[in-house]
């Protein structure tokens, strides 16, 4: 869509989404639950909280995920993911009063049915809209004229991508480049060289230019790129610079600001965002709830530890390495004899794990009760306190010892870029039965693919893994 229409069209899309949110709510409310005494002007408090809370959160989240920005060059998958996450968070948070005060299964199911209808309609609306715009653009309407600064392999790739995707609604006018540096033969390029970089002002006076794509090498053309940006700024034309100008190897990148200064950010682990904030909220609620529910079990295990091994403490505390190298006191129920750590040096030769990790299947330091606690993973329960304190998460790479981290190859330190957890992919894929290298690969896979949905799947897989005592020792 042309730049001057973006804001009004964004407002129209927002109004359509609000109508979809309202229609979804009343459709589910009327059809599934309260058709007999349906009154659109009266709602119980918990349903009213969901109704208005969902709207308010959608307003905030739609701005956070930039849902109403131009999606001309945005893949379907990213737009649908942003809409799905925003819808899930909005309904998930605002439906808490309904779930807490639920009097029947139908009431508990209401938010899930609403999520299905609302998310489905929001995505369907976008599919229809985008396909309609693609149809219009393929016929020469609603397009943007593009000038490419720089003739090289990167610009050739950009040109081919634009030509092969008319749905983007972009039309290449031609190129500008330094005559001394541009290739003498440009037979592979479909569009003409309109002039040198110094001719940009006159070219923009003579032709309609909506966007300028800069594919020049930054090191050798820094001052010229600055001049292009200033000229474009004067006339209000957009400038786009591909992030692959730097061969960073980083998985993701974005632009951020510190005060008035913009920065180009590159990162491989999830950024601090609303999803991580929601992950932390889940950690607090679930860990606190489990600590309360399991308090009798905590008391029983504590008594059994003191009865079977009276000389030691109930808890085993140990320095572990957490987020980005931070040290914290790691908690477990004690499963070994009191002087277990001092005996470790005499057992190093019996280590059954490769890499810097120390594990023995039939460790002579483990008490009889300790073997049971380890087999059932009950010794891990005090880590809920670490989770509540913010030192750990329910799901994340297992926290290593400082001595283990000191022996890591530099590439493996990336597993410290996410908060450690009680369970992770390693836990549900064999634990001690998998080699160290595979363990590290699984942690990297978790970081690269992280999402709230992945956390949920891992937690669901942890339950049967614990019951089956898979890889526990």
Secondary structure per residue as TSV (DSSP state, phi and psi in degrees):
chain	resnum	aa	ss	phi	psi
A	1	X	-	360.0	144.3
A	2	X	-	-66.8	149.9
A	3	X	H	-55.7	-41.6
A	4	X	H	-66.8	-18.1
A	5	X	H	-97.8	-3.2
A	6	X	H	-62.7	-48.5
A	7	X	H	-64.9	-49.8
A	8	X	H	-63.0	-37.2
A	9	X	H	-68.2	-37.0
A	10	X	H	-60.8	-39.0
A	11	X	H	-67.8	-37.6
A	12	X	H	-64.9	-43.3
A	13	X	H	-61.9	-39.6
A	14	X	H	-61.5	-43.7
A	15	X	H	-63.7	-39.5
A	16	X	H	-62.2	-41.5
A	17	X	H	-64.0	-39.8
A	18	X	H	-62.4	-40.8
A	19	X	H	-63.0	-38.1
A	20	X	H	-65.4	-41.8
A	21	X	H	-61.7	-43.2
A	22	X	H	-66.0	-47.3
A	23	X	H	-62.9	-39.6
A	24	X	H	-62.8	-44.7
A	25	X	H	-62.2	-51.8
A	26	X	H	-69.5	-30.8
A	27	X	H	-63.9	-49.3
A	28	X	H	-66.7	-41.8
A	29	X	I	-62.4	-43.7
A	30	X	I	-75.8	-51.1
A	31	X	I	-68.5	-43.2
A	32	X	I	-93.9	-24.1
A	33	X	I	-129.6	-51.0
A	34	X	-	-124.0	38.8
A	35	X	S	-63.3	-31.2
A	36	X	T	-69.3	-34.2
A	37	X	T	-132.7	48.4
A	38	X	-	-71.8	125.7
A	39	X	-	-135.9	106.1
A	40	X	T	-64.2	-15.2
A	41	X	T	-99.0	0.0
A	42	X	-	-132.3	129.9
A	43	X	-	-135.6	143.0
A	44	X	-	-58.8	156.2
A	45	X	H	-55.5	-46.0
A	46	X	H	-65.7	-33.6
A	47	X	H	-74.4	-34.1
A	48	X	H	-65.8	-37.8
A	49	X	H	-61.6	-43.2
A	50	X	H	-64.5	-44.1
A	51	X	H	-58.8	-53.7
A	52	X	H	-80.5	-35.3
A	53	X	H	-62.2	-38.7
A	54	X	H	-63.8	-41.4
A	55	X	H	-62.5	-49.1
A	56	X	H	-62.2	-44.7
A	57	X	H	-66.6	-35.3
A	58	X	H	-64.0	-39.7
A	59	X	H	-59.6	-45.5
A	60	X	H	-69.3	-48.7
A	61	X	H	-69.1	-34.4
A	62	X	H	-65.4	-32.6
A	63	X	H	-74.4	-40.0
A	64	X	H	-62.3	-44.2
A	65	X	T	-88.2	4.2
A	66	X	T	53.6	45.8
A	67	X	T	-67.0	-26.5
A	68	X	T	-101.7	10.8
A	69	X	S	-72.4	164.9
A	70	X	-	-60.4	131.7
A	71	X	-	-109.9	19.7
A	72	X	T	-55.5	-41.9
A	73	X	T	-108.1	8.4
A	74	X	S	-88.7	130.3
A	75	X	-	-61.7	150.3
A	76	X	H	-51.7	-45.9
A	77	X	H	-58.9	-40.2
A	78	X	H	-70.3	-43.7
A	79	X	H	-62.4	-43.9
A	80	X	H	-66.6	-37.1
A	81	X	H	-64.2	-44.5
A	82	X	H	-62.5	-43.2
A	83	X	H	-64.2	-43.2
A	84	X	H	-64.3	-44.2
A	85	X	H	-64.6	-44.4
A	86	X	H	-62.5	-43.2
A	87	X	H	-64.9	-41.6
A	88	X	H	-65.1	-46.0
A	89	X	H	-66.2	-42.1
A	90	X	H	-60.6	-50.2
A	91	X	H	-71.2	-40.3
A	92	X	H	-59.5	-45.9
A	93	X	H	-73.3	-45.5
A	94	X	H	-76.4	-10.3
A	95	X	T	-94.5	0.8
A	96	X	H	-57.1	-43.2
A	97	X	H	-60.2	-35.7
A	98	X	H	-65.7	-45.7
A	99	X	H	-66.7	-40.5
A	100	X	H	-67.5	-40.2
A	101	X	T	-97.9	14.7
A	102	X	-	-61.8	134.5
A	103	X	-	-105.2	-9.5
A	104	X	S	-152.1	164.8
A	105	X	H	-63.5	-36.2
A	106	X	H	-60.8	-38.8
A	107	X	H	-66.4	-40.4
A	108	X	H	-64.9	-35.0
A	109	X	H	-74.1	-19.4
A	110	X	H	-53.5	-51.4
A	111	X	H	-61.0	-34.3
A	112	X	H	-69.0	-41.4
A	113	X	H	-65.2	-40.0
A	114	X	H	-63.1	-43.0
A	115	X	H	-59.9	-44.3
A	116	X	H	-61.7	-47.2
A	117	X	H	-69.3	-48.5
A	118	X	H	-63.2	-49.5
A	119	X	H	-64.1	-40.7
A	120	X	H	-62.5	-43.0
A	121	X	H	-69.3	-38.7
A	122	X	H	-61.9	-42.7
A	123	X	H	-71.4	-42.3
A	124	X	H	-59.8	-42.1
A	125	X	H	-58.9	-41.2
A	126	X	H	-71.3	-35.1
A	127	X	H	-62.5	-47.1
A	128	X	H	-62.8	-44.2
A	129	X	H	-63.6	-48.3
A	130	X	H	-67.3	-40.2
A	131	X	H	-67.4	-35.0
A	132	X	H	-65.7	-43.3
A	133	X	H	-65.5	-38.0
A	134	X	H	-61.5	-43.3
A	135	X	H	-60.0	-42.9
A	136	X	H	-66.5	-44.1
A	137	X	H	-67.1	-36.4
A	138	X	H	-63.8	-20.3
A	139	X	T	-99.7	16.9
A	140	X	T	89.6	9.8
A	141	X	-	-107.8	158.5
A	142	X	S	55.3	42.6
A	143	X	-	-107.1	163.6
A	144	X	E	-119.8	135.7
A	145	X	E	-88.7	130.6
A	146	X	E	-117.4	134.6
A	147	X	E	-112.3	132.3
A	148	X	E	-108.6	123.8
A	149	X	E	-95.8	108.4
A	150	X	-	117.2	128.8
A	151	X	-	-112.2	109.1
A	152	X	S	-163.4	-174.4
A	153	X	H	-64.8	-31.5
A	154	X	H	-68.5	-41.3
A	155	X	H	-70.2	-33.8
A	156	X	H	-62.8	-42.8
A	157	X	H	-63.0	-40.7
A	158	X	H	-64.1	-44.3
A	159	X	H	-60.1	-45.9
A	160	X	H	-63.1	-39.0
A	161	X	H	-64.6	-41.2
A	162	X	H	-66.0	-42.6
A	163	X	H	-65.9	-35.0
A	164	X	H	-82.2	-9.2
A	165	X	-	-129.7	73.0
A	166	X	G	-61.8	-20.2
A	167	X	G	-64.2	-18.2
A	168	X	G	-66.7	-23.9
A	169	X	-	73.1	31.9
A	170	X	E	-111.8	143.4
A	171	X	E	-133.1	120.6
A	172	X	E	-78.7	126.6
A	173	X	E	-81.3	-44.6
A	174	X	E	162.4	-162.2
A	175	X	E	-121.6	156.8
A	176	X	E	-128.0	144.7
A	177	X	-	-165.5	166.5
A	178	X	-	-74.3	120.7
A	179	X	T	-55.7	-29.9
A	180	X	T	-76.1	-21.8
A	181	X	T	-107.7	-17.1
A	182	X	S	-75.4	148.4
A	183	X	-	-59.6	142.3
A	184	X	S	-68.9	-31.5
A	185	X	-	-113.5	119.3
A	186	X	-	-119.4	39.2
A	187	X	T	-65.9	-24.5
A	188	X	T	-76.7	-13.5
A	189	X	-	-94.5	139.2
A	190	X	S	-88.7	-8.2
A	191	X	S	-126.7	154.3
A	192	X	-	-78.4	159.5
A	193	X	E	-83.2	111.7
A	194	X	E	-82.8	-17.0
A	195	X	E	160.3	-175.3
A	196	X	-	-83.9	174.5
A	197	X	G	-63.3	-31.1
A	198	X	G	-71.9	-16.5
A	199	X	G	-87.4	5.2
A	200	X	H	-56.7	-44.5
A	201	X	H	-60.1	-46.0
A	202	X	H	-68.7	-36.4
A	203	X	H	-62.7	-41.0
A	204	X	H	-71.6	-22.6
A	205	X	H	-74.6	-33.6
A	206	X	H	-90.0	-26.5
A	207	X	S	-124.7	158.9
A	208	X	-	-84.8	114.4
A	209	X	-	-122.4	119.7
A	210	X	S	-95.6	-33.8
A	211	X	E	-145.2	150.0
A	212	X	E	-121.3	122.5
A	213	X	E	-97.9	123.8
A	214	X	E	-101.1	117.5
A	215	X	-	-118.7	16.7
A	216	X	S	-73.4	147.7
A	217	X	-	-64.6	127.2
A	218	X	T	-65.2	-41.6
A	219	X	T	-59.4	-46.6
A	220	X	T	-91.3	-11.6
A	221	X	S	-126.3	28.7
A	222	X	H	-58.5	-49.1
A	223	X	H	-66.6	-37.8
A	224	X	H	-66.6	-38.5
A	225	X	H	-63.9	-40.5
A	226	X	H	-59.6	-42.4
A	227	X	H	-64.8	-40.4
A	228	X	H	-61.8	-43.6
A	229	X	H	-64.5	-42.7
A	230	X	H	-64.3	-43.8
A	231	X	H	-62.3	-44.5
A	232	X	H	-63.8	-37.0
A	233	X	H	-63.9	-38.9
A	234	X	H	-62.1	-38.4
A	235	X	H	-99.7	1.3
A	236	X	T	77.2	28.5
A	237	X	-	-98.6	138.6
A	238	X	E	-71.8	147.2
A	239	X	E	-123.3	133.5
A	240	X	E	-123.1	132.0
A	241	X	E	-121.9	118.1
A	242	X	-	-60.2	136.9
A	243	X	G	-74.0	-12.9
A	244	X	G	-79.5	11.4
A	245	X	G	-63.2	-25.2
A	246	X	S	-106.6	128.7
A	247	X	-	-85.8	75.8
A	248	X	-	-85.6	-32.8
A	249	X	-	79.4	-3.1
A	250	X	-	-74.9	146.8
A	251	X	S	-71.9	-35.7
A	252	X	E	-138.9	158.0
A	253	X	E	-150.5	157.4
A	254	X	E	-160.3	170.6
A	255	X	E	-105.3	129.9
A	256	X	E	-129.3	172.6
A	257	X	E	-130.3	137.4
A	258	X	E	-115.9	102.2
A	259	X	T	66.7	-124.5
A	260	X	T	-98.0	3.0
A	261	X	E	-97.8	119.8
A	262	X	E	-80.1	145.2
A	263	X	E	-129.4	144.8
A	264	X	E	-92.9	109.5
A	265	X	E	-95.0	139.3
A	266	X	E	-128.8	132.4
A	267	X	E	-154.7	156.8
A	268	X	S	-119.1	-15.1
A	269	X	S	-107.2	159.6
A	270	X	-	-56.1	136.2
A	271	X	-	-77.5	158.2
A	272	X	S	-65.9	110.9
A	273	X	S	-146.0	-172.1
A	274	X	H	-65.0	-33.4
A	275	X	H	-64.6	-42.3
A	276	X	H	-67.5	-34.2
A	277	X	H	-63.0	-43.0
A	278	X	H	-65.5	-38.2
A	279	X	H	-58.4	-42.0
A	280	X	H	-66.3	-39.4
A	281	X	H	-61.9	-40.7
A	282	X	H	-62.8	-42.3
A	283	X	H	-57.8	-45.9
A	284	X	H	-65.4	-49.7
A	285	X	H	-64.5	-48.5
A	286	X	H	-68.3	-44.6
A	287	X	H	-64.3	-41.9
A	288	X	H	-64.6	-43.1
A	289	X	H	-62.5	-45.2
A	290	X	H	-66.8	-37.2
A	291	X	H	-63.0	-37.9
A	292	X	H	-70.2	-48.1
A	293	X	H	-65.2	-38.6
A	294	X	T	-91.7	5.1
A	295	X	H	-56.4	-39.0
A	296	X	H	-62.1	-37.5
A	297	X	H	-67.5	-38.8
A	298	X	H	-57.6	-45.3
A	299	X	H	-63.9	-43.9
A	300	X	H	-62.6	-46.6
A	301	X	H	-63.5	-40.0
A	302	X	H	-61.0	-43.7
A	303	X	H	-63.5	-44.2
A	304	X	H	-64.2	-37.2
A	305	X	H	-64.5	-44.2
A	306	X	H	-68.8	-32.9
A	307	X	H	-72.3	-43.8
A	308	X	H	-83.9	-22.2
A	309	X	-	-146.8	73.9
A	310	X	T	-67.6	-18.9
A	311	X	T	-78.3	-21.7
A	312	X	S	-100.3	177.2
A	313	X	-	-84.0	168.7
A	314	X	S	-75.9	-42.8
A	315	X	E	-101.3	147.3
A	316	X	E	-103.7	120.1
A	317	X	E	-112.3	144.2
A	318	X	E	-154.0	142.5
A	319	X	E	-70.2	125.6
A	320	X	E	-126.4	161.4
A	321	X	E	-97.8	124.9
A	322	X	-	-107.7	-146.2
A	323	X	G	-57.2	120.1
A	324	X	G	53.7	31.6
A	325	X	G	95.2	3.6
A	326	X	-	-69.9	135.3
A	327	X	E	-88.7	144.3
A	328	X	E	-149.2	162.6
A	329	X	E	-85.3	112.2
A	330	X	E	-87.1	131.5
A	331	X	E	-109.8	136.7
A	332	X	E	-146.9	159.5
A	333	X	E	-69.2	137.5
A	334	X	-	-67.1	127.1
A	335	X	-	-119.1	1.0
A	336	X	B	-120.9	169.4
A	337	X	-	-68.7	159.0
A	338	X	T	-57.1	-35.7
A	339	X	T	-98.8	31.0
A	340	X	H	-62.5	-41.1
A	341	X	H	-64.3	-37.5
A	342	X	H	-68.7	-21.1
A	343	X	H	-85.3	-11.8
A	344	X	G	-60.6	-39.5
A	345	X	G	-62.8	-26.8
A	346	X	G	-81.4	-8.9
A	347	X	T	-112.3	1.8
A	348	X	G	-54.3	-40.2
A	349	X	G	-65.4	-18.5
A	350	X	G	-94.1	4.8
A	351	X	-	-58.3	130.7
A	352	X	-	-102.2	-0.6
A	353	X	S	-104.4	144.1
A	354	X	S	-84.8	170.3
A	355	X	T	74.8	-164.5
A	356	X	T	-82.7	7.4
A	357	X	-	-90.9	140.5
A	358	X	-	-111.0	119.6
A	359	X	-	-147.5	137.0
A	360	X	-	-128.9	129.8
A	361	X	T	-61.9	-51.4
A	362	X	T	-107.0	66.7
A	363	X	-	-67.5	120.1
A	364	X	T	-68.4	-11.0
A	365	X	T	-84.3	-13.5
A	366	X	B	-79.7	133.8
A	367	X	-	-77.3	167.5
A	368	X	H	-60.6	-46.0
A	369	X	H	-65.4	-36.2
A	370	X	H	-60.5	-38.2
A	371	X	H	-62.1	-40.9
A	372	X	H	-66.0	-44.3
A	373	X	H	-62.1	-38.0
A	374	X	H	-70.8	-42.9
A	375	X	H	-60.5	-36.8
A	376	X	T	-94.3	-1.2
A	377	X	T	63.5	16.4
A	378	X	G	-69.8	-22.0
A	379	X	G	-66.3	-17.2
A	380	X	G	-83.3	-11.9
A	381	X	T	-56.9	-39.2
A	382	X	T	-60.3	-15.0
A	383	X	H	-66.3	-14.3
A	384	X	H	-61.1	-29.0
A	385	X	H	-68.5	-41.5
A	386	X	H	-60.9	-37.9
A	387	X	H	-65.9	-46.7
A	388	X	H	-61.8	-34.8
A	389	X	T	-76.9	-9.1
A	390	X	T	87.9	5.7
A	391	X	S	-83.1	-24.5
A	392	X	S	-135.4	173.5
A	393	X	E	-124.9	165.8
A	394	X	E	-63.4	-37.8
A	395	X	E	-125.9	131.8
A	396	X	S	165.8	168.1
A	397	X	-	-57.3	142.6
A	398	X	-	-64.1	140.1
A	399	X	-	-73.5	123.4
A	400	X	-	-86.1	169.0
A	401	X	-	-79.5	152.2
A	402	X	H	-57.9	-36.9
A	403	X	H	-65.7	-33.4
A	404	X	H	-68.9	-43.2
A	405	X	H	-63.4	-36.2
A	406	X	H	-61.6	-24.8
A	407	X	T	-97.1	-2.2
A	408	X	S	-64.4	144.2
A	409	X	-	-65.1	151.6
A	410	X	G	-56.2	-35.2
A	411	X	G	-63.3	-28.3
A	412	X	G	-80.1	-13.6
A	413	X	G	-68.2	-14.2
A	414	X	G	-64.2	-21.8
A	415	X	G	-66.6	-14.4
A	416	X	G	-83.7	-3.6
A	417	X	G	-80.8	-0.2
A	418	X	S	-126.2	148.9
A	419	X	-	-59.3	133.2
A	420	X	-	-64.9	158.3
A	421	X	E	-133.8	170.6
A	422	X	E	-74.9	-36.5
A	423	X	E	-135.4	155.3
A	424	X	-	-159.1	-171.2
A	425	X	T	-59.2	-35.8
A	426	X	T	-60.4	-40.8
A	427	X	T	-63.7	-34.1
A	428	X	T	-100.1	9.1
A	429	X	T	-126.2	33.5
A	430	X	T	112.6	-17.5
A	431	X	G	50.9	-114.1
A	432	X	G	-69.2	-8.8
A	433	X	G	-85.1	-3.3
A	434	X	S	-110.4	146.6
A	435	X	-	-69.0	163.5
A	436	X	H	-59.1	-44.8
A	437	X	H	-59.8	-42.3
A	438	X	H	-65.9	-38.7
A	439	X	H	-57.6	-47.9
A	440	X	H	-63.1	-40.7
A	441	X	H	-60.4	-41.2
A	442	X	H	-65.8	-38.1
A	443	X	H	-66.1	-41.5
A	444	X	H	-64.9	-38.3
A	445	X	H	-62.6	-41.1
A	446	X	H	-61.5	-44.6
A	447	X	H	-64.1	-44.3
A	448	X	H	-68.6	-31.9
A	449	X	H	-106.7	11.1
A	450	X	-	-58.7	140.2
A	451	X	-	-160.7	165.1
A	452	X	H	-62.1	-34.7
A	453	X	H	-66.3	-39.1
A	454	X	H	-64.2	-41.2
A	455	X	H	-58.7	-44.1
A	456	X	H	-61.9	-44.3
A	457	X	H	-63.6	-40.3
A	458	X	H	-64.8	-41.5
A	459	X	H	-64.0	-38.5
A	460	X	H	-67.7	-35.1
A	461	X	H	-76.4	-22.4
A	462	X	H	-66.8	-35.3
A	463	X	H	-60.4	-53.8
A	464	X	H	-66.2	-31.4
A	465	X	H	-63.6	-39.0
A	466	X	H	-70.1	-43.6
A	467	X	H	-63.4	-36.0
A	468	X	T	-83.4	-6.5
A	469	X	T	56.5	41.2
A	470	X	T	-68.8	114.7
A	471	X	T	74.2	4.6
A	472	X	-	-80.0	148.2
A	473	X	-	-147.9	360.0
